[in-house]
Amino acid sequence: MSVASTDEVGFFGRIALFVRQVIAELKKVVWPTREQLVTYTTVVILFVTVLALIVSAFDFGFTRLVLKIFG
C-alpha cells in the first residue's frame, strides 16, 4: 500500500488515517496493573492532601500575623 500525501487524500481520508494512527499508538501503551493504579492514586491523593494542609497552615498563620499587626 503506497502512502499518499495529504494533498491527495480527502478530508475523510485524513480523518481515517488519524484514527488508524491513534489506534496504532494506543496498542503501544503499557497500561498499569490494577495494583499499580491503586498505589499511584493513593500516593497522589495523600500528596495533594498534605500539600493542602501545609498551604492551609501557612494561610492561617499569615492571617493571624496580619490581624495581630494591623489589628
C-alpha positions as CSV (number, residue, x, y, z in Angstrom):
1,M,0.0,0.0,0.0
2,S,1.5,3.3,-1.1
3,V,1.2,6.2,1.3
4,A,-0.4,9.2,-0.5
5,S,0.5,12.7,0.5
6,T,-2.1,14.6,2.5
7,D,-2.9,16.7,-0.6
8,E,-4.1,13.6,-2.5
9,V,-6.2,12.3,0.4
10,G,-9.6,13.9,1.1
11,F,-11.0,15.2,4.3
12,F,-12.5,11.8,5.4
13,G,-9.3,10.0,4.3
14,R,-7.2,12.2,6.7
15,I,-9.7,11.5,9.5
16,A,-9.4,7.8,8.8
17,L,-5.6,8.0,8.8
18,F,-5.7,9.9,12.1
19,V,-7.9,7.3,13.7
20,R,-5.7,4.4,12.4
21,Q,-2.6,6.2,13.8
22,V,-4.3,6.8,17.2
23,I,-5.2,3.1,17.4
24,A,-1.7,2.1,16.5
25,E,-0.2,4.3,19.2
26,L,-2.7,3.1,21.8
27,K,-1.6,-0.5,21.1
28,K,2.0,0.5,22.1
29,V,0.9,1.9,25.5
30,V,1.8,-0.1,28.6
31,W,-1.2,0.2,30.8
32,P,-0.7,-0.1,34.6
33,T,-2.0,-3.0,36.5
34,R,-4.9,-2.6,38.9
35,E,-2.5,-2.7,41.9
36,Q,-0.2,0.0,40.4
37,L,-3.2,2.2,39.6
38,V,-4.5,2.0,43.2
39,T,-1.0,2.7,44.5
40,Y,-0.4,5.7,42.3
41,T,-3.9,7.1,43.0
42,T,-3.3,6.7,46.8
43,V,0.0,8.4,46.6
44,V,-1.4,11.3,44.6
45,I,-4.4,11.8,46.9
46,L,-2.1,11.7,50.0
47,F,0.4,14.1,48.5
48,V,-2.3,16.6,47.5
49,T,-3.9,16.3,51.0
50,V,-0.6,17.0,52.7
51,L,0.1,20.0,50.4
52,A,-3.4,21.4,51.1
53,L,-2.8,21.1,54.8
54,I,0.6,22.9,54.5
55,V,-0.9,25.7,52.5
56,S,-3.8,25.9,54.9
57,A,-1.4,26.2,57.9
58,F,0.6,28.9,56.2
59,D,-2.6,30.8,55.3
60,F,-3.9,30.5,58.9
61,G,-0.6,31.6,60.3
62,F,-0.2,34.6,58.0
63,T,-3.8,35.6,58.6
64,R,-3.2,35.6,62.4
65,L,0.0,37.5,61.9
66,V,-1.6,40.2,59.8
67,L,-4.5,40.6,62.2
68,K,-2.1,40.8,65.1
69,I,0.0,43.5,63.3
70,F,-2.9,45.6,61.8
71,G,-5.5,45.0,64.4
